[in-house]
Amino acid sequence: MSRVSDRNVSPRNGHTLMAGLGARISGCASQKEESLEDQTDHNKEVVTEMYSAGPIEYLIIATKGKGERLDRPELTDIEAEFRKRYLDVFVWEDLGRLVRGVEAVRLLGIAVDHGTRVIVPNDNIDTANETWEADAIKACADHVAHQEHTSRRLKHKLANRFVKHGGAMSRPIAGYVVPQGVKSFNDWLKDPRFDVRSNPQADPWIYDGAKLLRETQNCTAVADMLNARGVAVGPYCRRKTWDGAMVRRFYGNPLLKGQAVRKRRHSVKFHESGVRKSVLNPKGPLNYACPHLAYFDADEHDDLQQLLKDRNYRYKRASVHGVDPLTRVPRKRTRFPGQHGRCWYCGYHHVWGGNGVTENLMCSNARHWQCWNSVGYDGALFTGRLVDVIKAELYGLDGFDSQYRELIEQSGSSDRGEVARRWERLQQDELELAKRRERFVEAIDKFGVQPMFEAKLQEIDADERKVRLQRRALERLGQERLQVPESTIVLRQMLEEEFVGAAHDSPEFGDLLRKLCPDVFVYLVRLCDGGGLLPRAYVRLTLDGIVPDARLVPGLDGLLRREATFDLFDAPQRERIRTDAVRWQASELAPKAIAARIAATTIERPTATAVQNALNLQERMTDLGLSSPWVTVLEPPTDLPKLRRHRNAKYRFTPLDGYARPPV
């Protein structure tokens, strides 16, 4: 029975009825604009049935938007119209068209307080009735319950189809062909234009991209390569070119290893705004095996994901009260050495913008009051001096050419002694892993499932994956000819060609330096007589970084790896003239005369005071028994008024978990 009151409405202005009409559709693909017109026509019928004594003026508010959203601008407009006290009646087809939730009851209450009668015919609500509030609350509960019930039913049905026969398919990505009318992953096909394993003439961009991603661990670099080769993005991508985020999503898709996934994420409602946001599903995803769609085997794909995860773990943003303040915010592609160089004291990476200077870098941990090293350094100066060090090491390789050639010849000769030993070690590791798994199964049978067993199983799985990758590397070593430079001269030429014409501030040049210099640590030094703190870099070089097959040549990595230290500053004048000042002092010259001699023979123009400071520095070195005036700063000095970060109440020195300072 209808609960709408039979009492007619009358205009409060005495001549024209002011009626508001509301309509809303969600805006889904299956909905049409005509639905808004249908709702408006129905609402007009309700008004005309109740009032036919005079003219009617309509205020129509018809919108698209989700019913749960509380931040829709039309809700603010409706509330404002109610407060103007000129509307006689407002009609909604059903209360869910206004808001699907109890916020609708609040809006109806505002209308009643300001003299506007609200009628909702499909839910039998009329604010002219005393029971309107209870009726509205019940209607809200019914709408919310219906939505939740429908959502659960659809999710369960689609999940069942997916697990049962690979139904409820996702959108296809690049590299796959979906024939028209198919309803299961079983009917999908790999694109023959890109499947090198079945078509030798195919474009190997999927494999080349994975290889470059493994080498650089930089998704943007892979995106640049794919765009340069004209590789098309997936059919449902909004962007028409690749970017780093798309590359990460593509190579992180388990479909590339023959495993379809559903329910990896789900939506969570934020009740303050009514917005639903996609988050990781805490229950984990559903998987469906489709090996015919695999471009990579599972171990190879999982190893690449773990490599990227380990590479980016140390760059994780510091949490605020246990929450990441920039969750799901993509990281831009930064210039070298940003997010690569590390603080020697705490292990955290360096970021651009040190102490407000755009071209300087500093420890990111110091920004959070968790490291005292707030000294910045010039990024361009670091890159230039690192290139000089690499070039010097390249020319120093000539003395190791005979040893280099011997290692290459051994790797390609019929004498496979080292390879045989590696096979023997691999077989021992495989046997030991098999025993570990047997003992693990026995422990489960004896003690039942224990919480600690999950971590142990993950450890065994990771070790087995490493062993399988080692086996494939050894199999390749015996089947293919390694692509390795035949001499140190050829290797040097390769690296010099990479350096020629490359801009030092380009991302591509940064990718090259990250291969050649995987580890960068910056620490502080000062003169033994005091003074300011100055940055010095300690780097580990891998001169075979651009030769992926070099790791398959036993002993070659040790030959081509170096450690180097260089200054990121220009020494103070008293240190620059110290040697000359001491030499001229032996001739019993006064400081003023020594300054004149130094000015005549060098580009320095010291004063007598500067000469005396240089002599005092030498005297201090002698007293301390030092051969170099520089001393490494291990703790924050107490005599520097500008370095006071560690004295702030917020300061807590917090090094990176598991970090150990390398010797310098």
C-alpha positions, 0 to 999 in steps of 0.5 A, a space after each residue: 500500500 502506498 505511503 504517499 500522502 493524499 494531501 495536495 501541495 500548494 504554492 507558498 508564493 500564492 501563484 506558481 508551484 516551485 517543484 524540484 525534480 531529481 534524476 541520476 544514473 551511474 554512467 555505466 556503459 550499459 546505461 543510456 541518457 534516455 534513463 534520465 529523461 524517463 526519471 524526469 517524466 515520471 517525477 513530473 507525473 507525480 507533481 501534476 497528479 498532486 497539483 493542477 490548479 495553476 502553473 508549475 515551474 521546475 528545477 531539474 537536477 539530472 546528473 551522472 555519478 555513483 550513488 555512494 559518492 558523497 562528494 558529488 557537487 549536485 548534493 551541495 547544490 540540492 542542499 543549497 536549494 533547500 536552504 533558500 526556502 522557495 521550493 514547495 516540493 522535490 521529487 525523486 523516483 527512488 531514494 537511491 537516486 539521491 544517495 545510496 546511504 543514510 546521508 539521504 536521510 540528512 538531506 531530507 531532514 534539511 528539506 523538512 526544516 526549510 519547508 520543502 516537501 520531499 516525495 519518493 514514490 517508488 520507496 513510498 516516502 513522503 515527508 508529509 507523513 509523520 513516519 517519513 524518517 523511519 521510512 527513509 532509513 528503511 529504504 536506505 537499508 534496503 538499497 544498501 543491502 540490495 547492492 551488497 547482495 548483488 555484489 557478493 553474488 556476482 563476485 562469487 559467480 565470476 570467481 567460480 567460472 575463473 577457477 573452474 575453466 578459466 572464464 571471466 577473462 581479463 582484458 588482453 595485453 600486448 603479445 596476445 591474440 583473443 579470437 572473437 567469441 572466446 570465453 576462456 583463457 584456454 582459447 587465448 593465443 600468443 601473438 605469432 608475430 612476437 613468439 620467437 620460440 615458435 617463429 624464428 622470424 618473429 620480433 623478439 621485443 618481449 624477450 629483449 625488453 626483459 633482458 634490458 630490464 634485468 640489466 638496467 632494472 629501469 622500467 623507463 629505459 625499457 619503455 624508451 627502447 620499445 617506443 624507439 622500435 615502434 612496439 604497439 601498446 596493448 589494445 585497451 591502453 589509454 596511452 599510445 606509447 610506453 612509459 615506465 609504469 606500463 612496462 612494470 605492469 606488463 612484465 609483472 603480469 603473471 600471464 607471461 609465465 602462463 598463469 592467469 590471475 583474478 582478485 589480486 585487488 579489490 575495492 574498499 569504500 572510504 565512508 567519508 567521501 563514499 569513494 571506492 578505491 582499489 587496494 591489494 586483496 588481503 586474502 590473496 589472488 586466484 590463479 588459473 594455469 594456462 601454460 600455452 600462454 607463457 613467454 617465460 618459465 616461472 622461475 625466470 619470471 619470478 627471479 626478475 620480479 624478485 630482482 626488481 623488488 630487491 632493487 627498489 626495497 631500499 628506496 622505500 619511502 619512510 612511513 608516517 605513523 606506520 603509513 606510507 604518505 605517498 602510497 601508489 605514487 609513481 617514482 620519476 626517472 631521476 638523474 644519476 646519481 640520484 637514488 643511487 648514491 648512498 650515505 656511508 653512515 646510515 646506508 640510505 640513498 641520496 636525493 636531489 635538492 640537498 639543503 635547498 640547492 637544486 643541483 646538490 644531493 644529500 642523504 634522504 634519511 637526514 631529511 627525516 632527522 634520522 641521520 646527522 650527515 646533512 652535508 650536500 655535494 655537487 651531482 655534476 661534479 660527482 659524475 664528471 670525476 667518476 667518468 675520469 676514474 672509469 677512464 683511468 681504470 680502462 687504460 690501466 687494463 692494458 697491463 692485464 691483457 694477457 691474463 684477460 685473454 687466458 681467461 677467455 680462452 679457457 672459457 671457450 676451450 675444450 678443457 672444461 675443468 672449471 665448468 665440470 667443477 661448477 656442474 659438480 657443485 650444482 648437483 651437490 646443491 640440488 641433492 642438498 635441497 632435495 634432502 631439505 625438502 624431504 626433512 621439511 615434509 617429515 617435520 610437517 607429518 610429525 608436528 603438523 602445520 606450524 606458523 614458522 613453516 611458511 617462512 621456511 618453505 619460502 626460503 627453500 623455494 627461493 633456493 631452488 629457484 636460484 639453483 634452477 637458474 644456475 643450471 640454465 646458465 651452465 647449460 647455455 655455457 655448454 651450448 652457445 658461444 659467449 659474447 665476450 670481448 676478446 681483449 681488454 683493448 676491445 672492451 675499452 673501445 666498447 666503453 669509450 664508444 658508450 661515452 662518446 656523445 652521451 650527455 652526462 645529465 641524460 637518463 641513458 648515461 645514468 643507466 650506463 654508469 649504474 652498470 659500471 658503478 653499482 655501489 656508491 658511498 659518500 662519507 665526510 673528511 676534514 683536515 687534521 687541524 679542523 675546518 669544515 666537513 667535505 664529501 668524499 666518494 668510495 665506489 665499486 666499479 664493474 668494468 664488465 657491466 655492459 657485457 652480460 655474458 662476462 659473468 659466465 667466464 670464471 674469474 673474469 669478474 674478479 679481474 675487472 672489478 675495482 674500488 676507487 676513492 675520489 674527492 667531491 671538493 676542491 681542497 682549501 688553499 692551505 692544503 694546496 700550498 702546503 707542500 710548496 710552503 714546506 719546501 721553501 721553508 727549508 730554505 729559511 725563508 719567511 712566510 711573506 717571501 714564501 708566498 711570493 715564491 709560490 705566486 711566481 711558480 704556481 697559479 696560487 696567490 697566497 698571503 703570508 697568513 695562508 702560508 703560515 696556516 699551511 705550515 701549521 697544518 704540516 706541523 699538526 700532521 707531524 705531531 699526529 704521525 699522519 702521512 695525509 692531512 685528511 682524517 675520516 669523520 666517524 661521528 658528528 664533530 662538536 666544534 661545528 656550529 652549523 652541524 647541529 641536526 643531531 642535537 635536535 629533540 627529533 633526532 634519532 639515528 636510524 640506519 638502514 636495516 641490515 646495513 654494515 658500513 663498507 671499509 674505506 
